[in-house]
Amino acid sequence: MNEFEYEVDLDVRLRDIDFMGHVNNAVYATYLEQARERYFGDVLDVSLVDVGTVLVNLEIDYARPIEADESVTITLGIRELGDTSIPIEYEIRADGELAATARTVQVVADGETGESKPIPTAWRSRIESRR
């Protein structure tokens, strides 16, 4: 096991595969989104659909292609919280081998004004209890 505190297994879908026979590089961002949605549901007990967060940064470093028949696992962790931002680090593994590392930053935003607002206390407590 690695140092990340949350893990999600995902299926490679036929539509994820490009003409080269492996998972298209853009699909990696979708895999991160799926892992993030499950984390918010399982750990914070909220859905990304229902809360005011905005993705403000996405970085992916590719290590190797993911083939169609491989099992995919996303691990993620939150090392340090900002006042309004939630930086998340990820590893994408295919059949146990590192395929990519990634980082995203979610910012909590007011739905009416669009301005950033503090991370809810309950979220902060739940995130910090997993570290």
MODELLER restraints for C-alpha pairs under 7 A, 6 or more apart:
rsr = mdl.restraints
at = mdl.atoms
rsr.add(forms.Gaussian(group=physical.xy_distance, feature=features.Distance(at['CA:4:A'], at['CA:75:A']), mean=5.89, stdev=0.5))
rsr.add(forms.Gaussian(group=physical.xy_distance, feature=features.Distance(at['CA:4:A'], at['CA:76:A']), mean=5.28, stdev=0.5))
rsr.add(forms.Gaussian(group=physical.xy_distance, feature=features.Distance(at['CA:4:A'], at['CA:77:A']), mean=4.79, stdev=0.5))
rsr.add(forms.Gaussian(group=physical.xy_distance, feature=features.Distance(at['CA:5:A'], at['CA:76:A']), mean=6.43, stdev=0.5))
rsr.add(forms.Gaussian(group=physical.xy_distance, feature=features.Distance(at['CA:5:A'], at['CA:77:A']), mean=5.53, stdev=0.5))
rsr.add(forms.Gaussian(group=physical.xy_distance, feature=features.Distance(at['CA:5:A'], at['CA:130:A']), mean=6.60, stdev=0.5))
rsr.add(forms.Gaussian(group=physical.xy_distance, feature=features.Distance(at['CA:5:A'], at['CA:131:A']), mean=6.94, stdev=0.5))
rsr.add(forms.Gaussian(group=physical.xy_distance, feature=features.Distance(at['CA:6:A'], at['CA:75:A']), mean=5.54, stdev=0.5))
rsr.add(forms.Gaussian(group=physical.xy_distance, feature=features.Distance(at['CA:6:A'], at['CA:76:A']), mean=5.38, stdev=0.5))
rsr.add(forms.Gaussian(group=physical.xy_distance, feature=features.Distance(at['CA:6:A'], at['CA:77:A']), mean=6.44, stdev=0.5))
rsr.add(forms.Gaussian(group=physical.xy_distance, feature=features.Distance(at['CA:7:A'], at['CA:73:A']), mean=6.85, stdev=0.5))
rsr.add(forms.Gaussian(group=physical.xy_distance, feature=features.Distance(at['CA:7:A'], at['CA:74:A']), mean=5.67, stdev=0.5))
rsr.add(forms.Gaussian(group=physical.xy_distance, feature=features.Distance(at['CA:7:A'], at['CA:75:A']), mean=4.32, stdev=0.5))
rsr.add(forms.Gaussian(group=physical.xy_distance, feature=features.Distance(at['CA:7:A'], at['CA:76:A']), mean=6.48, stdev=0.5))
rsr.add(forms.Gaussian(group=physical.xy_distance, feature=features.Distance(at['CA:8:A'], at['CA:35:A']), mean=6.02, stdev=0.5))
rsr.add(forms.Gaussian(group=physical.xy_distance, feature=features.Distance(at['CA:8:A'], at['CA:73:A']), mean=5.61, stdev=0.5))
rsr.add(forms.Gaussian(group=physical.xy_distance, feature=features.Distance(at['CA:8:A'], at['CA:74:A']), mean=5.18, stdev=0.5))
rsr.add(forms.Gaussian(group=physical.xy_distance, feature=features.Distance(at['CA:8:A'], at['CA:75:A']), mean=6.38, stdev=0.5))
rsr.add(forms.Gaussian(group=physical.xy_distance, feature=features.Distance(at['CA:9:A'], at['CA:72:A']), mean=5.82, stdev=0.5))
rsr.add(forms.Gaussian(group=physical.xy_distance, feature=features.Distance(at['CA:9:A'], at['CA:73:A']), mean=4.41, stdev=0.5))
rsr.add(forms.Gaussian(group=physical.xy_distance, feature=features.Distance(at['CA:9:A'], at['CA:74:A']), mean=6.36, stdev=0.5))
rsr.add(forms.Gaussian(group=physical.xy_distance, feature=features.Distance(at['CA:10:A'], at['CA:72:A']), mean=5.36, stdev=0.5))
rsr.add(forms.Gaussian(group=physical.xy_distance, feature=features.Distance(at['CA:10:A'], at['CA:73:A']), mean=6.10, stdev=0.5))
rsr.add(forms.Gaussian(group=physical.xy_distance, feature=features.Distance(at['CA:11:A'], at['CA:71:A']), mean=6.59, stdev=0.5))
rsr.add(forms.Gaussian(group=physical.xy_distance, feature=features.Distance(at['CA:11:A'], at['CA:72:A']), mean=6.48, stdev=0.5))
rsr.add(forms.Gaussian(group=physical.xy_distance, feature=features.Distance(at['CA:12:A'], at['CA:68:A']), mean=6.24, stdev=0.5))
rsr.add(forms.Gaussian(group=physical.xy_distance, feature=features.Distance(at['CA:16:A'], at['CA:23:A']), mean=5.22, stdev=0.5))
rsr.add(forms.Gaussian(group=physical.xy_distance, feature=features.Distance(at['CA:16:A'], at['CA:24:A']), mean=6.07, stdev=0.5))
rsr.add(forms.Gaussian(group=physical.xy_distance, feature=features.Distance(at['CA:16:A'], at['CA:27:A']), mean=6.21, stdev=0.5))
rsr.add(forms.Gaussian(group=physical.xy_distance, feature=features.Distance(at['CA:17:A'], at['CA:23:A']), mean=4.39, stdev=0.5))
rsr.add(forms.Gaussian(group=physical.xy_distance, feature=features.Distance(at['CA:17:A'], at['CA:24:A']), mean=5.71, stdev=0.5))
rsr.add(forms.Gaussian(group=physical.xy_distance, feature=features.Distance(at['CA:17:A'], at['CA:68:A']), mean=6.60, stdev=0.5))
rsr.add(forms.Gaussian(group=physical.xy_distance, feature=features.Distance(at['CA:18:A'], at['CA:24:A']), mean=5.24, stdev=0.5))
rsr.add(forms.Gaussian(group=physical.xy_distance, feature=features.Distance(at['CA:21:A'], at['CA:67:A']), mean=6.84, stdev=0.5))
rsr.add(forms.Gaussian(group=physical.xy_distance, feature=features.Distance(at['CA:21:A'], at['CA:68:A']), mean=6.97, stdev=0.5))
rsr.add(forms.Gaussian(group=physical.xy_distance, feature=features.Distance(at['CA:22:A'], at['CA:65:A']), mean=6.27, stdev=0.5))
rsr.add(forms.Gaussian(group=physical.xy_distance, feature=features.Distance(at['CA:22:A'], at['CA:66:A']), mean=5.55, stdev=0.5))
rsr.add(forms.Gaussian(group=physical.xy_distance, feature=features.Distance(at['CA:22:A'], at['CA:67:A']), mean=4.50, stdev=0.5))
rsr.add(forms.Gaussian(group=physical.xy_distance, feature=features.Distance(at['CA:22:A'], at['CA:68:A']), mean=5.72, stdev=0.5))
rsr.add(forms.Gaussian(group=physical.xy_distance, feature=features.Distance(at['CA:23:A'], at['CA:65:A']), mean=6.81, stdev=0.5))
rsr.add(forms.Gaussian(group=physical.xy_distance, feature=features.Distance(at['CA:23:A'], at['CA:66:A']), mean=5.40, stdev=0.5))
rsr.add(forms.Gaussian(group=physical.xy_distance, feature=features.Distance(at['CA:23:A'], at['CA:67:A']), mean=6.22, stdev=0.5))
rsr.add(forms.Gaussian(group=physical.xy_distance, feature=features.Distance(at['CA:23:A'], at['CA:68:A']), mean=6.70, stdev=0.5))
rsr.add(forms.Gaussian(group=physical.xy_distance, feature=features.Distance(at['CA:35:A'], at['CA:74:A']), mean=6.56, stdev=0.5))
rsr.add(forms.Gaussian(group=physical.xy_distance, feature=features.Distance(at['CA:37:A'], at['CA:47:A']), mean=6.60, stdev=0.5))
rsr.add(forms.Gaussian(group=physical.xy_distance, feature=features.Distance(at['CA:37:A'], at['CA:48:A']), mean=5.84, stdev=0.5))
rsr.add(forms.Gaussian(group=physical.xy_distance, feature=features.Distance(at['CA:40:A'], at['CA:46:A']), mean=5.67, stdev=0.5))
rsr.add(forms.Gaussian(group=physical.xy_distance, feature=features.Distance(at['CA:40:A'], at['CA:47:A']), mean=6.09, stdev=0.5))
rsr.add(forms.Gaussian(group=physical.xy_distance, feature=features.Distance(at['CA:40:A'], at['CA:48:A']), mean=6.67, stdev=0.5))
rsr.add(forms.Gaussian(group=physical.xy_distance, feature=features.Distance(at['CA:41:A'], at['CA:47:A']), mean=5.36, stdev=0.5))
rsr.add(forms.Gaussian(group=physical.xy_distance, feature=features.Distance(at['CA:43:A'], at['CA:126:A']), mean=6.61, stdev=0.5))
rsr.add(forms.Gaussian(group=physical.xy_distance, feature=features.Distance(at['CA:44:A'], at['CA:123:A']), mean=5.63, stdev=0.5))
rsr.add(forms.Gaussian(group=physical.xy_distance, feature=features.Distance(at['CA:44:A'], at['CA:126:A']), mean=6.42, stdev=0.5))
rsr.add(forms.Gaussian(group=physical.xy_distance, feature=features.Distance(at['CA:52:A'], at['CA:108:A']), mean=5.72, stdev=0.5))
rsr.add(forms.Gaussian(group=physical.xy_distance, feature=features.Distance(at['CA:52:A'], at['CA:109:A']), mean=5.16, stdev=0.5))
rsr.add(forms.Gaussian(group=physical.xy_distance, feature=features.Distance(at['CA:52:A'], at['CA:110:A']), mean=6.26, stdev=0.5))
rsr.add(forms.Gaussian(group=physical.xy_distance, feature=features.Distance(at['CA:52:A'], at['CA:111:A']), mean=5.88, stdev=0.5))
rsr.add(forms.Gaussian(group=physical.xy_distance, feature=features.Distance(at['CA:53:A'], at['CA:106:A']), mean=6.03, stdev=0.5))
rsr.add(forms.Gaussian(group=physical.xy_distance, feature=features.Distance(at['CA:53:A'], at['CA:107:A']), mean=5.31, stdev=0.5))
rsr.add(forms.Gaussian(group=physical.xy_distance, feature=features.Distance(at['CA:53:A'], at['CA:108:A']), mean=4.33, stdev=0.5))
rsr.add(forms.Gaussian(group=physical.xy_distance, feature=features.Distance(at['CA:53:A'], at['CA:109:A']), mean=5.45, stdev=0.5))
rsr.add(forms.Gaussian(group=physical.xy_distance, feature=features.Distance(at['CA:54:A'], at['CA:106:A']), mean=5.40, stdev=0.5))
rsr.add(forms.Gaussian(group=physical.xy_distance, feature=features.Distance(at['CA:54:A'], at['CA:107:A']), mean=5.23, stdev=0.5))
rsr.add(forms.Gaussian(group=physical.xy_distance, feature=features.Distance(at['CA:54:A'], at['CA:108:A']), mean=6.48, stdev=0.5))
rsr.add(forms.Gaussian(group=physical.xy_distance, feature=features.Distance(at['CA:54:A'], at['CA:109:A']), mean=6.75, stdev=0.5))
rsr.add(forms.Gaussian(group=physical.xy_distance, feature=features.Distance(at['CA:55:A'], at['CA:105:A']), mean=5.94, stdev=0.5))
rsr.add(forms.Gaussian(group=physical.xy_distance, feature=features.Distance(at['CA:55:A'], at['CA:106:A']), mean=4.56, stdev=0.5))
rsr.add(forms.Gaussian(group=physical.xy_distance, feature=features.Distance(at['CA:55:A'], at['CA:107:A']), mean=6.49, stdev=0.5))
rsr.add(forms.Gaussian(group=physical.xy_distance, feature=features.Distance(at['CA:56:A'], at['CA:105:A']), mean=5.70, stdev=0.5))
rsr.add(forms.Gaussian(group=physical.xy_distance, feature=features.Distance(at['CA:56:A'], at['CA:106:A']), mean=5.98, stdev=0.5))
rsr.add(forms.Gaussian(group=physical.xy_distance, feature=features.Distance(at['CA:56:A'], at['CA:107:A']), mean=6.80, stdev=0.5))
rsr.add(forms.Gaussian(group=physical.xy_distance, feature=features.Distance(at['CA:57:A'], at['CA:104:A']), mean=5.23, stdev=0.5))
rsr.add(forms.Gaussian(group=physical.xy_distance, feature=features.Distance(at['CA:57:A'], at['CA:105:A']), mean=5.07, stdev=0.5))
rsr.add(forms.Gaussian(group=physical.xy_distance, feature=features.Distance(at['CA:58:A'], at['CA:103:A']), mean=5.87, stdev=0.5))
rsr.add(forms.Gaussian(group=physical.xy_distance, feature=features.Distance(at['CA:58:A'], at['CA:104:A']), mean=4.50, stdev=0.5))
rsr.add(forms.Gaussian(group=physical.xy_distance, feature=features.Distance(at['CA:58:A'], at['CA:105:A']), mean=6.84, stdev=0.5))
rsr.add(forms.Gaussian(group=physical.xy_distance, feature=features.Distance(at['CA:59:A'], at['CA:102:A']), mean=5.39, stdev=0.5))
rsr.add(forms.Gaussian(group=physical.xy_distance, feature=features.Distance(at['CA:59:A'], at['CA:103:A']), mean=5.19, stdev=0.5))
rsr.add(forms.Gaussian(group=physical.xy_distance, feature=features.Distance(at['CA:59:A'], at['CA:104:A']), mean=6.40, stdev=0.5))
rsr.add(forms.Gaussian(group=physical.xy_distance, feature=features.Distance(at['CA:60:A'], at['CA:100:A']), mean=6.78, stdev=0.5))
rsr.add(forms.Gaussian(group=physical.xy_distance, feature=features.Distance(at['CA:60:A'], at['CA:101:A']), mean=5.90, stdev=0.5))
rsr.add(forms.Gaussian(group=physical.xy_distance, feature=features.Distance(at['CA:60:A'], at['CA:102:A']), mean=4.30, stdev=0.5))
rsr.add(forms.Gaussian(group=physical.xy_distance, feature=features.Distance(at['CA:60:A'], at['CA:103:A']), mean=6.65, stdev=0.5))
rsr.add(forms.Gaussian(group=physical.xy_distance, feature=features.Distance(at['CA:61:A'], at['CA:100:A']), mean=5.48, stdev=0.5))
rsr.add(forms.Gaussian(group=physical.xy_distance, feature=features.Distance(at['CA:61:A'], at['CA:101:A']), mean=5.30, stdev=0.5))
rsr.add(forms.Gaussian(group=physical.xy_distance, feature=features.Distance(at['CA:61:A'], at['CA:102:A']), mean=6.10, stdev=0.5))
rsr.add(forms.Gaussian(group=physical.xy_distance, feature=features.Distance(at['CA:62:A'], at['CA:99:A']), mean=6.17, stdev=0.5))
rsr.add(forms.Gaussian(group=physical.xy_distance, feature=features.Distance(at['CA:62:A'], at['CA:100:A']), mean=4.36, stdev=0.5))
rsr.add(forms.Gaussian(group=physical.xy_distance, feature=features.Distance(at['CA:62:A'], at['CA:101:A']), mean=6.68, stdev=0.5))
rsr.add(forms.Gaussian(group=physical.xy_distance, feature=features.Distance(at['CA:63:A'], at['CA:98:A']), mean=6.61, stdev=0.5))
rsr.add(forms.Gaussian(group=physical.xy_distance, feature=features.Distance(at['CA:63:A'], at['CA:99:A']), mean=4.79, stdev=0.5))
rsr.add(forms.Gaussian(group=physical.xy_distance, feature=features.Distance(at['CA:63:A'], at['CA:100:A']), mean=4.97, stdev=0.5))
rsr.add(forms.Gaussian(group=physical.xy_distance, feature=features.Distance(at['CA:64:A'], at['CA:99:A']), mean=4.76, stdev=0.5))
rsr.add(forms.Gaussian(group=physical.xy_distance, feature=features.Distance(at['CA:64:A'], at['CA:100:A']), mean=6.96, stdev=0.5))
rsr.add(forms.Gaussian(group=physical.xy_distance, feature=features.Distance(at['CA:65:A'], at['CA:99:A']), mean=6.31, stdev=0.5))
rsr.add(forms.Gaussian(group=physical.xy_distance, feature=features.Distance(at['CA:66:A'], at['CA:94:A']), mean=6.04, stdev=0.5))
rsr.add(forms.Gaussian(group=physical.xy_distance, feature=features.Distance(at['CA:66:A'], at['CA:99:A']), mean=6.65, stdev=0.5))
rsr.add(forms.Gaussian(group=physical.xy_distance, feature=features.Distance(at['CA:70:A'], at['CA:94:A']), mean=5.75, stdev=0.5))
rsr.add(forms.Gaussian(group=physical.xy_distance, feature=features.Distance(at['CA:70:A'], at['CA:95:A']), mean=5.54, stdev=0.5))
rsr.add(forms.Gaussian(group=physical.xy_distance, feature=features.Distance(at['CA:71:A'], at['CA:94:A']), mean=5.49, stdev=0.5))
rsr.add(forms.Gaussian(group=physical.xy_distance, feature=features.Distance(at['CA:71:A'], at['CA:95:A']), mean=5.18, stdev=0.5))
rsr.add(forms.Gaussian(group=physical.xy_distance, feature=features.Distance(at['CA:72:A'], at['CA:93:A']), mean=5.64, stdev=0.5))
rsr.add(forms.Gaussian(group=physical.xy_distance, feature=features.Distance(at['CA:72:A'], at['CA:94:A']), mean=4.62, stdev=0.5))
rsr.add(forms.Gaussian(group=physical.xy_distance, feature=features.Distance(at['CA:72:A'], at['CA:95:A']), mean=6.47, stdev=0.5))
rsr.add(forms.Gaussian(group=physical.xy_distance, feature=features.Distance(at['CA:73:A'], at['CA:92:A']), mean=5.93, stdev=0.5))
rsr.add(forms.Gaussian(group=physical.xy_distance, feature=features.Distance(at['CA:73:A'], at['CA:93:A']), mean=5.17, stdev=0.5))
rsr.add(forms.Gaussian(group=physical.xy_distance, feature=features.Distance(at['CA:73:A'], at['CA:94:A']), mean=6.51, stdev=0.5))
rsr.add(forms.Gaussian(group=physical.xy_distance, feature=features.Distance(at['CA:74:A'], at['CA:90:A']), mean=6.74, stdev=0.5))
rsr.add(forms.Gaussian(group=physical.xy_distance, feature=features.Distance(at['CA:74:A'], at['CA:91:A']), mean=5.73, stdev=0.5))
rsr.add(forms.Gaussian(group=physical.xy_distance, feature=features.Distance(at['CA:74:A'], at['CA:92:A']), mean=4.67, stdev=0.5))
rsr.add(forms.Gaussian(group=physical.xy_distance, feature=features.Distance(at['CA:74:A'], at['CA:93:A']), mean=6.33, stdev=0.5))
rsr.add(forms.Gaussian(group=physical.xy_distance, feature=features.Distance(at['CA:75:A'], at['CA:90:A']), mean=5.51, stdev=0.5))
rsr.add(forms.Gaussian(group=physical.xy_distance, feature=features.Distance(at['CA:75:A'], at['CA:91:A']), mean=5.28, stdev=0.5))
rsr.add(forms.Gaussian(group=physical.xy_distance, feature=features.Distance(at['CA:75:A'], at['CA:92:A']), mean=6.66, stdev=0.5))
rsr.add(forms.Gaussian(group=physical.xy_distance, feature=features.Distance(at['CA:76:A'], at['CA:88:A']), mean=6.64, stdev=0.5))
rsr.add(forms.Gaussian(group=physical.xy_distance, feature=features.Distance(at['CA:76:A'], at['CA:89:A']), mean=5.47, stdev=0.5))
rsr.add(forms.Gaussian(group=physical.xy_distance, feature=features.Distance(at['CA:76:A'], at['CA:90:A']), mean=4.30, stdev=0.5))
rsr.add(forms.Gaussian(group=physical.xy_distance, feature=features.Distance(at['CA:76:A'], at['CA:91:A']), mean=6.51, stdev=0.5))
rsr.add(forms.Gaussian(group=physical.xy_distance, feature=features.Distance(at['CA:77:A'], at['CA:88:A']), mean=5.76, stdev=0.5))
rsr.add(forms.Gaussian(group=physical.xy_distance, feature=features.Distance(at['CA:77:A'], at['CA:89:A']), mean=5.36, stdev=0.5))
rsr.add(forms.Gaussian(group=physical.xy_distance, feature=features.Distance(at['CA:77:A'], at['CA:90:A']), mean=6.59, stdev=0.5))
rsr.add(forms.Gaussian(group=physical.xy_distance, feature=features.Distance(at['CA:78:A'], at['CA:87:A']), mean=6.22, stdev=0.5))
rsr.add(forms.Gaussian(group=physical.xy_distance, feature=features.Distance(at['CA:78:A'], at['CA:88:A']), mean=4.88, stdev=0.5))
rsr.add(forms.Gaussian(group=physical.xy_distance, feature=features.Distance(at['CA:78:A'], at['CA:89:A']), mean=6.32, stdev=0.5))
rsr.add(forms.Gaussian(group=physical.xy_distance, feature=features.Distance(at['CA:81:A'], at['CA:87:A']), mean=6.63, stdev=0.5))
rsr.add(forms.Gaussian(group=physical.xy_distance, feature=features.Distance(at['CA:83:A'], at['CA:118:A']), mean=5.44, stdev=0.5))
rsr.add(forms.Gaussian(group=physical.xy_distance, feature=features.Distance(at['CA:83:A'], at['CA:119:A']), mean=6.29, stdev=0.5))
rsr.add(forms.Gaussian(group=physical.xy_distance, feature=features.Distance(at['CA:84:A'], at['CA:107:A']), mean=5.60, stdev=0.5))
rsr.add(forms.Gaussian(group=physical.xy_distance, feature=features.Distance(at['CA:84:A'], at['CA:108:A']), mean=5.58, stdev=0.5))
rsr.add(forms.Gaussian(group=physical.xy_distance, feature=features.Distance(at['CA:84:A'], at['CA:116:A']), mean=6.29, stdev=0.5))
rsr.add(forms.Gaussian(group=physical.xy_distance, feature=features.Distance(at['CA:84:A'], at['CA:117:A']), mean=5.57, stdev=0.5))
rsr.add(forms.Gaussian(group=physical.xy_distance, feature=features.Distance(at['CA:84:A'], at['CA:118:A']), mean=4.49, stdev=0.5))
rsr.add(forms.Gaussian(group=physical.xy_distance, feature=features.Distance(at['CA:84:A'], at['CA:119:A']), mean=5.13, stdev=0.5))
rsr.add(forms.Gaussian(group=physical.xy_distance, feature=features.Distance(at['CA:85:A'], at['CA:105:A']), mean=6.46, stdev=0.5))
rsr.add(forms.Gaussian(group=physical.xy_distance, feature=features.Distance(at['CA:85:A'], at['CA:106:A']), mean=5.61, stdev=0.5))
rsr.add(forms.Gaussian(group=physical.xy_distance, feature=features.Distance(at['CA:85:A'], at['CA:107:A']), mean=4.34, stdev=0.5))
rsr.add(forms.Gaussian(group=physical.xy_distance, feature=features.Distance(at['CA:85:A'], at['CA:108:A']), mean=6.43, stdev=0.5))
rsr.add(forms.Gaussian(group=physical.xy_distance, feature=features.Distance(at['CA:86:A'], at['CA:105:A']), mean=5.50, stdev=0.5))
rsr.add(forms.Gaussian(group=physical.xy_distance, feature=features.Distance(at['CA:86:A'], at['CA:106:A']), mean=5.02, stdev=0.5))
rsr.add(forms.Gaussian(group=physical.xy_distance, feature=features.Distance(at['CA:86:A'], at['CA:107:A']), mean=6.19, stdev=0.5))
rsr.add(forms.Gaussian(group=physical.xy_distance, feature=features.Distance(at['CA:87:A'], at['CA:104:A']), mean=5.74, stdev=0.5))
rsr.add(forms.Gaussian(group=physical.xy_distance, feature=features.Distance(at['CA:87:A'], at['CA:105:A']), mean=4.23, stdev=0.5))
rsr.add(forms.Gaussian(group=physical.xy_distance, feature=features.Distance(at['CA:87:A'], at['CA:106:A']), mean=6.35, stdev=0.5))
rsr.add(forms.Gaussian(group=physical.xy_distance, feature=features.Distance(at['CA:88:A'], at['CA:103:A']), mean=5.56, stdev=0.5))
rsr.add(forms.Gaussian(group=physical.xy_distance, feature=features.Distance(at['CA:88:A'], at['CA:104:A']), mean=5.28, stdev=0.5))
rsr.add(forms.Gaussian(group=physical.xy_distance, feature=features.Distance(at['CA:88:A'], at['CA:105:A']), mean=6.14, stdev=0.5))
rsr.add(forms.Gaussian(group=physical.xy_distance, feature=features.Distance(at['CA:89:A'], at['CA:102:A']), mean=5.88, stdev=0.5))
rsr.add(forms.Gaussian(group=physical.xy_distance, feature=features.Distance(at['CA:89:A'], at['CA:103:A']), mean=4.54, stdev=0.5))
rsr.add(forms.Gaussian(group=physical.xy_distance, feature=features.Distance(at['CA:89:A'], at['CA:104:A']), mean=6.72, stdev=0.5))
rsr.add(forms.Gaussian(group=physical.xy_distance, feature=features.Distance(at['CA:90:A'], at['CA:101:A']), mean=5.60, stdev=0.5))
rsr.add(forms.Gaussian(group=physical.xy_distance, feature=features.Distance(at['CA:90:A'], at['CA:102:A']), mean=4.98, stdev=0.5))
rsr.add(forms.Gaussian(group=physical.xy_distance, feature=features.Distance(at['CA:90:A'], at['CA:103:A']), mean=6.06, stdev=0.5))
rsr.add(forms.Gaussian(group=physical.xy_distance, feature=features.Distance(at['CA:91:A'], at['CA:98:A']), mean=6.98, stdev=0.5))
rsr.add(forms.Gaussian(group=physical.xy_distance, feature=features.Distance(at['CA:91:A'], at['CA:100:A']), mean=5.92, stdev=0.5))
rsr.add(forms.Gaussian(group=physical.xy_distance, feature=features.Distance(at['CA:91:A'], at['CA:101:A']), mean=4.54, stdev=0.5))
rsr.add(forms.Gaussian(group=physical.xy_distance, feature=features.Distance(at['CA:91:A'], at['CA:102:A']), mean=6.39, stdev=0.5))
rsr.add(forms.Gaussian(group=physical.xy_distance, feature=features.Distance(at['CA:92:A'], at['CA:98:A']), mean=6.12, stdev=0.5))
rsr.add(forms.Gaussian(group=physical.xy_distance, feature=features.Distance(at['CA:92:A'], at['CA:99:A']), mean=5.49, stdev=0.5))
rsr.add(forms.Gaussian(group=physical.xy_distance, feature=features.Distance(at['CA:92:A'], at['CA:100:A']), mean=5.06, stdev=0.5))
rsr.add(forms.Gaussian(group=physical.xy_distance, feature=features.Distance(at['CA:92:A'], at['CA:101:A']), mean=6.13, stdev=0.5))
rsr.add(forms.Gaussian(group=physical.xy_distance, feature=features.Distance(at['CA:93:A'], at['CA:99:A']), mean=5.14, stdev=0.5))
rsr.add(forms.Gaussian(group=physical.xy_distance, feature=features.Distance(at['CA:107:A'], at['CA:116:A']), mean=6.60, stdev=0.5))
rsr.add(forms.Gaussian(group=physical.xy_distance, feature=features.Distance(at['CA:108:A'], at['CA:116:A']), mean=5.63, stdev=0.5))
rsr.add(forms.Gaussian(group=physical.xy_distance, feature=features.Distance(at['CA:108:A'], at['CA:117:A']), mean=5.66, stdev=0.5))
rsr.add(forms.Gaussian(group=physical.xy_distance, feature=features.Distance(at['CA:108:A'], at['CA:118:A']), mean=6.70, stdev=0.5))
rsr.add(forms.Gaussian(group=physical.xy_distance, feature=features.Distance(at['CA:108:A'], at['CA:119:A']), mean=6.15, stdev=0.5))
rsr.add(forms.Gaussian(group=physical.xy_distance, feature=features.Distance(at['CA:109:A'], at['CA:115:A']), mean=5.44, stdev=0.5))
rsr.add(forms.Gaussian(group=physical.xy_distance, feature=features.Distance(at['CA:109:A'], at['CA:116:A']), mean=4.18, stdev=0.5))
rsr.add(forms.Gaussian(group=physical.xy_distance, feature=features.Distance(at['CA:109:A'], at['CA:117:A']), mean=5.39, stdev=0.5))
rsr.add(forms.Gaussian(group=physical.xy_distance, feature=features.Distance(at['CA:110:A'], at['CA:116:A']), mean=6.07, stdev=0.5))
rsr.add(forms.Gaussian(group=physical.xy_distance, feature=features.Distance(at['CA:110:A'], at['CA:117:A']), mean=6.22, stdev=0.5))
